[in-house]
Amino acid sequence: EAGVVQSPRYKIIEKKQPVAFWCNPISGHNTLYWYLQNLGQGPELLIRYENEEAVDDSQLPKDRFSAERLKGVDSTLKIQPAELGDSAVYLCASSLSLLGEPNTGELFFGEGSRLTVL
Amino acid sequence: GNSVTQMEGPVTLSEEAFLTINCTYTATGYPSLFWYVQYPGEGLQLLLKATKADDKGSNKGFEATYRKETTSFHLEKGSVQVSDSAVYFCALRSNDYKLSFGAGTTVTVRA
């Protein structure tokens, strides 16, 4: 079974340019998460979806960040315009429900998209 | 709010050494606790978990016990291998289902 797929793995852009990251969760997973991971720090939640509805976007900087999950499957995270401080790894994760996997509470993570803003 | 504090790294060990990574938490209610691991070039994956006080999670020779009285969930392994070199994250899932991570501890095991 395929895991969580993210693309691109690496992206280098100049500041003020737009950038988009794509995530395809594990088939059948209703809950999708976008996390931000700065160097040397743990992941921080940006937004959480239950199907196509954003149930928690309180940590998403809405002036420049946007996300969508139109059909409740794959999702796109966009930054426009990018700033130097946005350089980080953007992680996508999925689970069957808000509770995570029924027995473990586990979230399944993709490999991440590493953004460098010059 | 809810938060997780874990031991700063990096930690460098020799093979077969004993590993402990400290993790303490602050939370309201009764959180579930997790250890995730990130091997080089891979995504985060669940290592072990505990859902209530005195539960012990274990996997791949690693163990952690949910200690409510000390609000801790320390990770231990009695004899590490080179393949255990990774970044380890302690995490907490609160009553609102939000998963919060510690800063991560980089562990390097030398042959």
Interface residues (C-beta under 8 A of the other chain):
Chain A: G3 V4 Y33 G40 Q41 G42 P43 E44 L45 R48 D56 L91 A93 L98 L99 G100 T104 G105 E106 L107 F108 F109 G110 E111 G112
Chain B: V4 S32 F34 G41 E42 G43 L44 Q45 L46 K49 T51 F89 A91 R93 D96 Y97 K98 L99 S100 F101 G102 A103 G104
